[in-house]
Amino acid sequence: NSFCTLLAMKLADDDDGIRERVSASVRLSLATQDSASKSRREGGSAVHFSCIERIISPIDALFAGRSDGGVIMWRIPNTRMGTFRDHVVLGSHKGSVACIAFQPHHQVLVTGSSDFTIKLWDAVGGETGGKCVQTIPAHDATVTTLASHCNVVISGSADKTVKLWRFDPDRAKLCFPWMEVKQVFVLDTWATALWASPTKVTESSQGEVFVGDGNGNITVLRSELESTGNIDNTNVASLQLVRRIEGDRKQSVVRVLPIPNLNLVVTITFDDKARIRDVIGFHTLVTIDHPDAKRFVDVAWSAAHEELLLLDTCGDFFVWSTRSNKLLLKFHIGPKACELLFAKGMAWVAQRDSVDAVVVERTTTFAEYAGHTDRVISVGRISSDAMELPVHWVTASADNSIAFWSKQIECLYTMREKQSEIVSFVVLTTAPWFVTGHDNGSLKFWSLAKDTTFRFAAHDNTVSVVGEGFHRTVRGSVTEDWPHLFTGSYDGCFAIWEMPAEGNKAKCEARVRVSTSEVLAAVYDPLRKAYIVGTNDGDITVWSTDELKPIMRLRSSNGPKLPAHSGAVTCIALDGNIAFSGGEDETVLLWNMATGELTKELEFRGNEELGDVQSFRVLPKTGDLLVATRSGNLVVFDQGSGESRWSYSVGREVSSAHFDKASREILAGLADGTVVRLVVDDLDATRPKPDDQVVEDQPPTDGSVAM
C-alpha cells in the first residue's frame, strides 16, 4: 500500500456567511510487512489490526493488537510522512487481541484476548520494546474491553462480568508489577463498552467508570479510595455502584464516551446513530444520524475544537461540531477501519493493513462586507441597550462615516461627519456616547440615541488619539471612580477631559506637551494612575494622572539614549503590569511596567515579514495579543512565550481589528474600507498566567487604544 495523501474537504457554511474549510489527510501510515501480506489472502482468515493504544510518555509509541494475537509496537517518528514499517512484535495471544490499554501508574501495557486471558507487557523497557511479564486467565470468555483507571485496571468480558484488578503492593520490589483481581461485578449480559477516568478520581456523584452491555444498559460506578491520610491520594480501593441506566432500545452499546467538563456523555449503539446525552438525567440532547444509514463503530473527543470524531463500518471518518451541531467533514480512510483514538492532535485509525494517523486541518476563509469607501480607522464592540436597533459592532472610517452593524454583520445604519476628517474614535463604556477626534483639532461627541451631537476645539492640530480612562479620586469626603477622556495630538500635546454633562462641553482638566513629535498612541494605566504615551519619533513616556508630570521613559535595549522603537509608535496596549508596544519598525515589544524594563521582543513565525503594526487588541482570557499589520497579517502572540501562535494573511492592508470572545470572531477593518470577519474558535483558550501578571480589582477597561 504505497502512501499517498488522501484529502477530503467540506465548506462548513454558517447562516451568517462565515466559511471554514475543513480538510483531513492521512499524515502517517504504520504497517507491518507480515500483516499486509497475510491480509491479501483469499478467504475469511485475513489478519487485520483490531485495537490500538497511544502513549506519549515516557516514550512516544503506538501499540496495536491483531486478529492473529500479535501485539505490535511502533516508535512514532517525529517528522516522517508515508508508510512506516519499523515495528516490534512484543509477543502474542493464542486468540485475537480484542482490547488494549496502557497503565501509566505502573508503566505496563495490558491486552485482552479471545483466549480469555489478560497479558501485561513491559511497554517501555529497552530500545526494542518490552516483553510479556504476566499472563492471567482473567475471564471465562473473551475479554471484550479494558480501561486504565488511576492505579488499577478494569476489564469486561463476554462472561457477563466486570473485574477490578489491583497491583499487589507486597510485590512492589519486583522488577515488574503483579496484577490480581480485587472485585467482580456481575451483569445481565456481556460487557461491550467501558470508559474510566484515566488519571484521577473526581468527587462527582456521577461516577468515574461507565460500563455498557449487550442489552443497551449503562452501569455507572464510583471509585472508593484507600485511607492513607494523603490529600493527593488516588489509590483506588474498590468500585461502588452509583446507578444503572436502562437502555431505551435493546441494542448493544458499542461505545460510551463521557465528556466531563461539558456534563455530557456520548453513546454509540448497534444502529446508525450516535447520541449525545446529559450525564445527570441521561436524556438524549442530540441525535447524530449517519448520512448513509451505516453503523458507527467508534467515537473520540477533540477538546480544543469541541468536536466529535466518528468512525463507521465502511471506514468513513466524520467530524461533528457540538457548537453548531453540524457535520463538518466526511473522509474515507479504508474499508476495514475498526477503532479510533485521538491523541496529540491526531486521530489514529486501526484498519485492515495499517494504523493511519489522520490530521484534521482548518483554513478559515473570511467573509467580506462593503461598509466604507476609505480606511477603517477603528473597530469596536457596542452594547445595544441604549439603542433602538440590535447593534453589535461599530466601525469608523476616514471617509467620515460611522457604520453600525448587527451581530450577523448587516449594516443597520450609518452616521456621517460633515466638517472635518475623522482620525480617531472611541466608544465610551460609562456613558451613552462615542467620541471622534478630527483633522482640524476638534472633538465631537455623538449620542448613541442619534439625537444629539456637539463639538469643541481640543488641540491646535489633528487629534490622533482619543481614549477613556478610569481614575480613583477623592472628591470631598468621597472616594469614587472618575471616568474621563484623554486625547493626544499631532501638536505634541496630551490632555485630560472631564466627561461632559448633558448639554455641556467637556472641561479640560490638564494639558501638557509630551513631545516635539506627534502623539500617535496612548493608554491609561490604572495600577500606576498614569498614561503611557507613544510618539512618532519612537519614544514611549509615562505621565502621572494627577498633574501630568513625567514619571519615566521606556528605553531601547540597544542603549539608554535610544528611543523604545526605531520607528513611530503606533499602538500601545496594557494587560496588568505588562504593556505591549508596536510601531512602524515592524516590532512588537513587551514591557514590565513595574520597572519600566523591556522584557522581550515578540517573535513572529510566519512565511513573510510581520509588517508595520497598525492595531492592537488584548485577548481578555489569556492576555495574549491580537495584532493587525500593514502587510495584511492578523497575528496572535502568546504573552508567556513571546511567540506567534496563530496568524492569518488577509492579503491586503489591515488597519484595525477587534476580537469578540462571546462569538469567537475577529472583525477587521481594511485600508480600502472593507470589513472582514473571521471565526477562530481557539484564540481565547484559557491558559494559566504567571503570578506577576495576575492583577486584582482592575477597572472595567480592556486596556486597548482606539486608533
C-alpha positions in Angstrom: 0.0 0.0 0.0 2.1 2.9 -1.3 1.5 6.1 0.7 -0.4 8.9 -0.8 -2.0 11.9 0.7 -5.8 11.5 0.9 -7.8 14.6 1.1 -11.4 15.4 1.7 -12.9 18.9 2.1 -16.2 20.4 3.1 -17.2 24.0 3.4 -19.0 24.5 6.7 -21.3 27.4 5.8 -22.8 29.1 8.7 -26.0 31.1 8.3 -24.1 34.3 8.8 -21.8 33.9 5.9 -18.6 32.7 7.6 -17.0 29.8 5.9 -14.4 27.4 7.3 -12.7 24.9 5.1 -12.2 21.7 7.0 -10.0 19.0 5.5 -8.4 15.7 6.5 -5.3 13.9 5.3 -3.5 10.7 6.3 -0.3 12.1 7.6 1.4 8.8 8.6 0.6 5.1 8.0 2.0 2.4 10.3 2.1 -1.1 8.8 3.9 -4.4 9.1 5.0 -6.5 6.1 3.6 -9.7 7.5 0.1 -8.4 8.2 -0.1 -6.7 4.8 0.8 -10.0 3.0 -1.5 -12.1 5.1 -4.4 -9.8 4.7 -4.3 -10.2 0.9 -5.0 -13.9 1.2 -8.4 -15.1 -0.1 -11.0 -16.4 2.3 -12.1 -15.2 5.7 -8.9 -15.7 7.7 -7.2 -12.4 6.7 -5.1 -10.9 9.5 -6.1 -7.4 10.5 -5.5 -4.8 13.2 -8.2 -4.9 15.8 -7.4 -2.4 18.6 -4.8 0.4 19.2 -3.4 2.4 22.1 -1.1 5.5 22.0 1.3 6.6 24.8 3.4 9.8 24.8 5.4 9.5 28.0 8.0 8.1 28.8 8.2 7.1 25.1 6.2 8.2 22.1 4.8 4.9 20.8 1.7 3.3 19.3 0.6 -0.2 20.1 -1.8 -2.4 18.2 -3.4 -5.7 18.6 -4.0 -8.0 15.7 -6.6 -10.7 14.9 -3.8 -13.3 14.9 -3.0 -12.5 18.5 0.1 -10.4 17.8 0.9 -7.3 19.8 2.8 -4.7 17.8 4.7 -1.6 18.8 5.9 1.4 16.7 8.1 4.2 17.9 6.5 7.3 16.4 8.8 9.1 14.1 9.0 12.9 14.6 8.6 14.2 11.1 8.4 11.3 8.7 5.4 11.0 6.3 4.4 7.9 4.4 4.2 4.3 5.3 6.4 3.4 8.3 7.2 -0.3 8.9 9.9 -0.2 11.6 7.9 -2.1 14.2 8.5 -4.5 17.0 6.4 -7.6 17.8 6.2 -7.8 21.6 4.6 -11.3 21.6 1.2 -12.8 21.0 -2.0 -14.3 22.5 -3.4 -17.6 21.4 -6.5 -15.8 20.2 -7.4 -12.4 18.6 -6.5 -9.3 20.6 -9.8 -7.7 21.4 -8.7 -4.7 23.6 -5.7 -2.9 24.8 -4.9 -0.2 27.4 -1.8 1.4 28.9 -1.5 1.7 32.7 0.7 4.8 33.2 0.9 4.5 37.0 2.7 1.1 36.7 4.1 1.7 33.1 2.7 -1.5 31.7 0.6 -2.3 28.6 -2.4 -4.5 29.2 -4.1 -6.6 26.5 -7.2 -8.7 26.5 -8.0 -11.6 24.1 -10.5 -14.1 22.8 -8.3 -16.7 24.5 -9.8 -15.5 27.8 -6.5 -14.1 29.1 -5.1 -10.7 30.0 -1.4 -10.1 29.4 0.9 -7.5 30.9 3.7 -6.2 28.8 6.8 -4.1 29.7 5.9 -1.5 27.2 8.8 1.0 27.8 11.8 -1.2 28.5 14.8 -1.2 26.3 15.3 0.1 22.8 13.4 -2.7 21.1 10.3 -2.6 23.3 9.2 -4.9 26.1 8.2 -8.4 26.8 5.2 -10.2 28.4 5.6 -10.1 32.2 2.4 -11.7 33.3 -0.4 -13.9 31.7 -3.6 -14.1 33.7 -6.6 -16.4 33.0 -8.8 -13.5 33.6 -12.3 -14.5 32.4 -14.4 -17.4 31.3 -15.0 -15.9 27.8 -13.5 -13.3 25.5 -12.1 -10.2 27.3 -14.0 -7.6 25.3 -12.9 -4.3 26.9 -10.2 -2.8 29.1 -9.6 0.5 30.8 -6.9 2.0 33.0 -8.1 4.0 36.0 -5.7 5.7 38.4 -3.6 2.8 39.8 -5.9 0.0 38.7 -7.2 -1.8 35.6 -10.8 -2.6 34.8 -11.8 -5.4 32.4 -15.1 -6.5 30.9 -15.9 -9.8 29.3 -18.5 -11.9 27.4 -18.8 -14.0 30.6 -21.1 -11.1 31.9 -18.5 -9.9 34.5 -16.6 -6.7 35.1 -13.4 -7.0 37.2 -11.3 -4.6 39.1 -7.6 -5.5 39.0 -5.1 -4.1 41.5 -1.3 -4.4 41.6 0.0 -6.4 44.6 1.8 -3.9 46.9 3.6 -6.7 48.6 5.4 -7.3 45.3 6.4 -3.7 44.7 10.1 -4.5 44.9 9.8 -6.9 41.9 11.1 -5.7 38.6 7.6 -5.7 37.2 4.2 -5.2 39.0 2.0 -8.2 39.6 -1.8 -7.8 38.9 -4.5 -9.5 40.9 -8.3 -9.4 40.8 -9.8 -7.3 43.6 -13.5 -7.1 42.8 -16.1 -8.6 40.5 -19.4 -7.2 39.2 -21.9 -9.5 37.5 -24.1 -8.1 34.7 -27.2 -9.4 33.0 -25.3 -9.8 29.7 -21.8 -9.4 28.4 -19.9 -6.2 28.8 -19.4 -4.4 25.4 -18.0 -1.0 26.2 -16.0 0.5 29.1 -14.8 4.0 29.9 -12.9 5.1 33.0 -11.3 8.4 34.1 -7.7 7.6 33.3 -5.6 9.5 35.8 -7.7 11.0 38.6 -10.7 10.4 40.7 -13.3 13.2 40.7 -15.6 13.9 43.5 -18.6 13.9 41.2 -21.6 11.8 42.3 -22.0 10.7 38.7 -19.0 8.3 39.0 -15.8 7.7 37.1 -16.5 4.4 35.4 -19.1 3.7 32.7 -19.9 0.2 31.5 -22.1 -0.6 28.5 -23.6 -4.0 27.9 -25.3 -6.1 25.2 -28.8 -5.1 26.2 -28.2 -1.3 25.8 -27.8 -0.7 29.5 -25.1 1.5 31.1 -23.8 0.9 34.6 -22.1 3.8 36.4 -19.5 3.1 39.1 -17.7 5.4 41.5 -14.2 4.9 43.0 -13.6 4.5 46.7 -10.0 5.5 47.7 -7.7 3.9 50.2 -7.5 5.7 53.5 -3.9 7.0 53.5 -4.3 10.5 55.0 -2.8 12.0 51.9 -5.0 14.5 50.2 -3.3 13.7 46.8 -4.0 10.0 47.2 -5.5 8.5 44.1 -5.1 4.8 45.0 -8.4 3.1 44.2 -9.5 0.5 46.9 -12.8 -0.5 45.3 -15.7 0.4 43.0 -19.2 1.2 44.2 -22.4 1.0 42.1 -23.9 4.5 41.6 -26.8 3.7 39.2 -27.9 1.7 36.2 -29.4 3.3 33.2 -31.8 1.0 31.3 -31.4 1.2 27.6 -34.4 2.6 25.7 -33.6 0.2 22.9 -32.3 -3.3 23.4 -29.3 -2.7 21.2 -25.8 -3.4 22.3 -23.7 -0.4 23.5 -20.7 -0.2 21.2 -19.0 2.8 22.8 -19.7 5.1 25.8 -17.7 8.3 26.0 -18.3 10.9 28.8 -17.2 14.5 28.3 -16.9 15.5 32.0 -16.2 19.3 31.5 -19.4 19.6 29.5 -21.5 17.2 31.6 -22.2 15.1 28.5 -21.9 11.5 27.6 -21.8 10.1 24.0 -23.2 6.7 23.3 -23.0 4.5 20.2 -25.3 1.6 19.9 -25.8 -1.1 17.3 -27.6 1.2 14.9 -26.9 4.1 12.6 -26.9 6.8 15.3 -24.7 8.4 17.9 -26.4 10.1 20.8 -25.3 13.0 23.0 -26.9 12.8 26.4 -26.7 14.8 29.6 -24.7 12.9 32.2 -27.2 13.5 35.1 -30.6 12.6 33.6 -29.2 10.7 30.7 -31.7 12.3 28.4 -30.9 12.5 24.7 -30.0 16.0 23.7 -28.7 15.5 20.2 -29.1 12.5 17.8 -26.4 12.3 15.1 -27.8 10.3 12.2 -25.4 8.6 9.9 -25.8 10.3 6.5 -25.7 7.0 4.7 -27.6 5.0 7.3 -24.4 3.0 8.2 -23.4 1.9 11.6 -20.9 3.9 13.7 -18.3 1.8 15.4 -16.2 4.3 17.4 -16.1 7.9 18.7 -13.4 10.2 20.1 -13.4 13.7 21.5 -11.3 16.7 20.3 -11.5 19.2 23.3 -9.7 22.0 21.5 -12.5 22.4 19.0 -15.3 20.7 21.0 -15.8 18.2 18.2 -16.7 14.5 18.0 -14.7 12.3 15.7 -16.7 9.3 14.5 -15.8 6.2 12.5 -18.2 3.8 10.7 -18.2 0.3 9.4 -17.3 1.4 5.9 -14.1 3.2 7.1 -15.6 6.7 6.8 -14.3 9.3 9.2 -16.6 12.1 10.4 -16.1 15.4 12.2 -19.2 16.7 14.1 -19.2 20.1 15.8 -21.0 20.2 19.1 -21.0 24.0 18.9 -23.1 24.2 15.7 -24.5 20.6 15.8 -23.4 20.2 12.2 -21.4 17.5 10.3 -18.3 19.3 9.1 -16.5 16.5 7.3 -16.8 13.1 5.8 -13.5 11.4 4.9 -12.9 7.9 3.6 -10.0 6.1 5.2 -10.3 2.4 4.3 -12.9 -0.4 4.1 -11.9 -2.3 7.2 -11.4 0.5 9.7 -12.5 -0.7 13.2 -11.1 1.5 16.0 -10.4 5.2 16.6 -8.4 7.1 19.2 -7.4 10.8 19.4 -4.1 11.8 20.9 -1.6 14.7 20.4 -3.7 16.4 17.8 -4.1 13.3 15.6 -6.8 10.8 15.1 -5.4 7.3 14.9 -7.5 4.7 13.0 -6.9 0.9 13.0 -7.8 -0.7 9.8 -7.0 -3.9 7.9 -3.4 -3.4 6.8 -2.3 -0.4 8.8 -2.8 2.1 11.5 -3.2 5.6 10.0 -2.7 9.0 11.6 -5.4 11.3 10.3 -4.9 15.1 10.7 -7.9 17.4 10.6 -6.9 20.8 9.3 -8.9 24.1 9.2 -8.5 27.0 6.9 -10.8 29.9 7.7 -12.0 31.8 4.7 -13.1 35.2 5.6 -16.3 36.9 4.7 -16.1 40.5 3.3 -18.6 43.3 3.8 -18.8 46.6 2.0 -19.1 49.2 4.6 -16.8 52.2 3.8 -15.0 53.8 0.9 -11.8 54.7 2.8 -9.6 53.4 5.5 -11.3 51.9 8.6 -9.6 53.6 11.5 -11.4 51.7 14.3 -13.5 48.6 15.0 -15.4 48.3 18.3 -18.0 46.3 20.2 -21.0 48.2 21.3 -23.9 47.4 23.6 -27.4 47.8 22.1 -29.1 48.6 25.4 -29.2 52.3 24.7 -30.1 51.9 21.0 -33.3 51.2 19.1 -31.7 48.5 16.8 -29.7 45.4 17.8 -26.3 46.9 17.2 -23.3 44.6 17.9 -20.3 46.2 16.1 -19.4 49.8 15.1 -16.7 50.9 12.6 -15.4 54.4 11.9 -13.7 55.4 8.7 -11.6 58.1 7.1 -14.5 58.6 4.7 -16.2 60.4 7.6 -18.8 57.6 8.1 -19.6 55.6 11.2 -21.3 52.3 10.5 -23.4 50.3 13.0 -23.6 46.6 12.4 -25.8 43.7 13.6 -24.2 40.5 15.0 -24.7 39.0 11.6 -22.7 41.9 10.1 -25.7 43.6 8.5 -25.2 47.3 8.2 -28.1 48.8 10.1 -27.4 52.4 9.5 -24.6 55.0 9.2 -23.9 58.4 10.7 -21.8 61.0 8.9 -19.4 63.8 9.8 -19.6 66.8 7.5 -16.9 69.2 8.7 -13.5 67.5 9.2 -11.9 64.1 8.6 -12.3 61.5 11.4 -8.9 60.4 12.6 -9.6 58.7 16.0 -12.6 57.1 17.6 -13.7 55.5 20.9 -17.0 54.1 22.3 -17.4 55.2 25.9 -18.3 52.4 28.4 -19.6 54.7 31.1 -21.8 57.0 29.1 -24.1 56.6 26.0 -21.7 58.4 23.7 -19.0 57.8 21.3 -16.3 60.3 20.5 -14.3 61.2 17.4 -11.1 63.1 17.0 -10.7 65.2 13.9 -8.1 66.5 11.5 -8.9 70.2 12.4 -8.1 69.5 16.1 -11.7 69.2 17.3 -13.5 66.6 19.4 -17.1 65.6 18.6 -19.4 63.7 21.0 -22.2 61.6 19.4 -25.2 60.3 21.3 -25.9 56.6 20.8 -29.5 57.5 20.6 -28.7 59.5 17.4 -30.4 62.6 18.8 -27.5 64.8 20.0 -24.0 65.8 18.9 -21.7 68.6 20.0 -18.2 69.6 19.0 -15.5 71.8 20.6 -11.9 72.7 19.8 -9.4 70.5 21.7 -6.0 70.8 20.1 -4.1 73.0 17.6 -3.6 70.1 15.3 -5.0 66.7 14.4 -6.5 64.7 17.3 -4.7 61.4 16.7 -5.6 59.6 19.9 -8.9 59.6 21.9 -9.5 57.2 24.8 -11.3 56.5 28.0 -9.7 56.3 31.5 -10.9 55.4 35.0 -9.2 57.2 37.8 -10.0 56.6 41.5 -10.1 60.1 43.0 -11.1 61.8 46.3 -13.9 64.4 45.8 -14.6 66.0 49.2 -15.0 63.1 51.6 -16.0 60.6 48.9 -13.6 58.3 47.0 -15.0 57.4 43.6 -14.1 56.2 40.2 -13.7 59.2 37.8 -14.2 58.2 34.2 -12.6 60.7 31.9 -11.4 61.3 28.4 -7.8 61.6 27.3 -6.5 62.9 23.9 -3.3 63.2 22.0 -2.5 65.3 19.0 0.0 66.0 16.2 0.8 69.2 18.1 2.7 67.0 20.6 0.2 67.7 23.5 -1.6 65.3 25.7 -4.8 66.4 27.5 -7.3 65.1 30.1 -11.0 66.0 29.8 -13.8 65.6 32.3 -16.8 63.8 30.8 -19.5 66.3 29.8 -22.8 66.5 31.5 -25.9 66.6 29.2 -25.7 69.6 27.0 -22.4 70.9 28.3 -19.0 70.8 26.7 -16.1 68.7 28.2 -13.9 70.5 30.6 -10.1 70.3 30.1 -8.6 69.2 33.5 -5.0 69.2 32.4 -2.8 69.6 29.3 0.9 69.1 28.7 3.3 69.0 25.8 4.8 65.5 26.0 6.9 65.6 22.8 8.1 67.7 20.0 6.8 65.0 17.7 3.3 63.8 17.0 1.4 61.7 19.6 0.2 58.6 17.9 -0.8 56.1 20.7 -1.7 56.2 24.4 -3.3 54.1 27.1 -4.4 54.6 30.7 -2.6 52.5 33.3 -4.9 52.2 36.4 -2.3 50.4 38.5 0.1 53.3 38.4 -2.5 56.0 37.8 -0.6 57.1 34.8 -0.7 57.4 31.0 1.6 55.6 28.7 2.2 57.7 25.6 3.9 56.8 22.3 5.1 59.3 19.7 6.1 59.5 16.0 9.9 59.6 17.0 9.7 56.2 18.7 9.6 57.4 22.3 7.3 55.9 24.9 6.9 58.0 28.1 4.8 57.6 31.3 2.9 60.6 32.8 1.0 60.9 36.1 -2.7 61.3 36.1 -3.0 64.0 38.8 -0.7 66.6 37.4 0.5 65.2 34.1 4.1 65.1 35.3 6.7 62.7 33.7 7.4 59.5 35.6 9.7 57.6 33.3 10.7 56.9 29.7 10.9 53.4 28.3 14.3 52.8 26.7 15.5 50.6 23.9 17.6 47.5 24.9 20.3 48.8 22.4 21.2 51.8 24.6 19.7 54.1 27.3 19.8 57.1 25.0 17.8 55.4 22.2 14.0 55.6 21.9 11.9 52.5 22.6 11.3 51.9 18.9 13.3 52.8 15.8 10.2 54.0 14.1 6.9 55.6 15.0 5.0 54.0 17.9 1.5 53.3 16.5 0.0 51.1 19.2 0.1 50.6 23.0 -2.0 48.1 24.9 -2.0 47.1 28.6 -2.6 43.8 30.5 -2.0 44.4 34.2 1.7 45.0 34.8 2.5 44.2 31.1 2.5 46.7 28.4 2.7 46.0 24.6 4.0 48.5 22.1 4.2 48.2 18.3 5.3 50.5 15.6 6.4 51.2 12.1 9.7 49.4 12.8 7.7 46.1 12.4 8.4 45.1 16.0 6.1 44.3 19.0 7.8 44.8 22.4 6.7 43.6 25.8 7.4 45.8 28.9 7.3 45.3 32.6 5.6 48.5 33.8 6.5 47.9 37.4 10.2 48.5 36.5 10.0 50.1 33.0 12.3 47.3 31.7 12.0 45.7 28.2 11.0 42.1 28.8 11.1 40.7 25.3 10.5 41.3 21.6 7.7 39.2 20.4 8.7 36.8 17.6 6.6 36.3 14.5 6.9 32.9 13.0 5.4 33.4 9.6 6.4 33.0 6.0 6.8 36.7 5.5 7.7 39.8 7.4 5.3 41.0 10.1 4.8 44.4 8.6 4.1 47.8 10.2 1.9 47.4 13.2 -1.5 49.1 12.8 -3.7 47.9 15.7 -3.6 46.0 19.0 -6.2 44.1 21.0 -5.5 42.2 24.2 -7.5 38.9 24.4 -9.3 39.1 27.7 -9.0 35.5 28.9 -5.3 34.8 28.1 -3.6 38.2 27.9 -2.4 37.3 24.5 -2.2 40.0 21.9 -4.0 40.3 18.6 -2.0 42.4 16.1 -3.1 43.8 12.8 -0.4 44.9 10.3 0.0 47.0 7.1 1.2 43.9 5.3 -2.2 42.2 5.8 -1.4 39.9 8.7 -3.6 39.2 11.7 -1.3 37.6 14.3 -1.9 36.4 17.9 1.2 36.4 20.1 1.4 34.3 23.2 2.3 36.5 26.1 4.2 33.8 28.0 6.4 32.5 25.3 6.5 35.7 23.2 6.0 33.7 20.0 3.2 33.9 17.5 0.7 31.1 18.0 -1.8 31.9 15.3 -1.7 34.0 12.1 -3.8 34.7 9.1 -3.0 36.7 6.0 -5.9 38.8 4.6 -3.8 39.8 1.6 -4.5 43.5 2.0 -3.6 46.2 4.5 -5.4 45.7 7.8 -5.8 49.0 9.6 -7.8 47.8 12.7 -9.1 44.7 14.4 -11.2 43.5 17.3 -11.8 40.1 18.9 -15.2 39.3 20.4 -14.8 36.5 23.0 -18.5 35.7 23.1 -18.9 34.9 19.4 -15.2 33.8 18.9 -14.7 36.0 15.9 -12.4 38.7 14.6 -13.8 41.8 12.9 -11.1 43.6 10.9 -11.2 46.8 9.0 -9.0 47.2 5.9 -7.4 50.3 4.4 -9.7 50.1 1.4 -12.8 50.4 3.6 -13.8 46.7 3.5 -14.8 45.0 6.7 -13.6 41.4 7.1 -15.0 38.8 9.5 -13.3 35.6 10.7 -14.4 33.0 13.2 -11.5 31.5 15.0 -12.6 29.2 17.9 -9.4 28.6 19.9 -8.0 32.2 20.2 -9.4 32.6 23.7 -8.5 29.2 25.0 -7.5 29.9 28.6 -4.0 29.1 29.8 -2.5 30.0 33.3 -0.8 33.3 33.6 2.4 33.9 35.5 1.7 35.1 39.1 3.3 38.5 38.5 0.8 39.2 35.7 -2.3 38.5 37.7 -4.0 41.7 38.7 -6.9 42.0 41.0 -9.5 44.8 41.2 -8.8 46.2 37.7 -11.1 48.9 36.5 -13.5 47.9 33.7 -11.3 48.5 30.7 -9.8 46.2 28.2 -6.6 48.2 28.1 -6.7 48.9 24.3 -6.2 52.1 22.4 -8.6 53.5 19.8 -6.5 54.5 16.8 
